[in-house]
């Protein structure tokens, strides 16, 4: 799979010969390789012009922009490599069919609950008593009804997430208080990591969807809205426990991040530049990890699993083949 490139410096992104580079505010130049690149993530205060945008488009590379608060701002997406009017028509038909939409929404929630439960069970088997969280997740899964309305289905997801987040204080080593999921702005280090990591999962899902003929604005669990790629939210919910949450647990429990990697800013707790780079490296290392895939008969990376999920949904919409959401098997 192609790699993601992350730019943390402040400066100007410019085209230079057959690649692009960052000219930093202090006069340094840093190349940003485009060959074998999936997407460029811009974290610093970066200026760029239409020559850069055109060059990224020619190479099929997306640019995902982050601003203050480590918050995802938007994406510059290349022209789609695959287009299919039939796919978009079937995607919209599934959204307009209440029963079809409910089945897909329930499938996303079912997969998300399964993956949250796998995380809790992992730590429950390592000396934590997380039986209450496991029971809460099991109850939410048992209550899930694919014939219920979308609001009810999302209510079951919210119930599952409360049970899941209720296990975090026991999962994390002492000194990292969490209490509850809060954001905009994140009030503590754990919430800051979750918000940043979830944004990376979300933008990675945008890139995966754009490699198919699916329209990223037409979704089933999350309501389509203005200025957001809501289908990426649907798919990201499956992968946040597997990727961003586990990266957070690992970095904090193995002391790869410390309180020095966070700073307070206008009522928010944010990652420092060093902390952001440490988290991002761990996130990309996780995307590059591989697992044996029984159906494909070969090892695939976590990043490719995102791509597989988009193709599975597309195949379901075009052929009627049952859509089984991603559920962590290892």
Secondary structure as UniProt FT lines:
FT   STRAND          3..7
FT   STRAND          11..16
FT   TURN            17..18
FT   STRAND          19..24
FT   TURN            25..26
FT   STRAND          29..32
FT   TURN            35..36
FT   STRAND          37..42
FT   STRAND          46..47
FT   HELIX           50..58
FT   TURN            59..60
FT   STRAND          62..66
FT   HELIX           68..70
FT   STRAND          72..76
FT   HELIX           85..96
FT   HELIX           98..124
FT   TURN            125..127
FT   HELIX           131..143
FT   TURN            146..147
FT   HELIX           150..165
FT   TURN            166..167
FT   HELIX           168..171
FT   TURN            174..175
FT   HELIX           189..210
FT   TURN            216..217
FT   TURN            226..227
FT   HELIX           230..239
FT   HELIX           241..245
FT   HELIX           246..253
FT   TURN            254..255
FT   HELIX           259..261
FT   STRAND          262..265
FT   TURN            266..267
FT   STRAND          268..271
FT   HELIX           273..288
FT   STRAND          290..293
FT   TURN            294..297
FT   STRAND          298..301
FT   HELIX           302..319
//
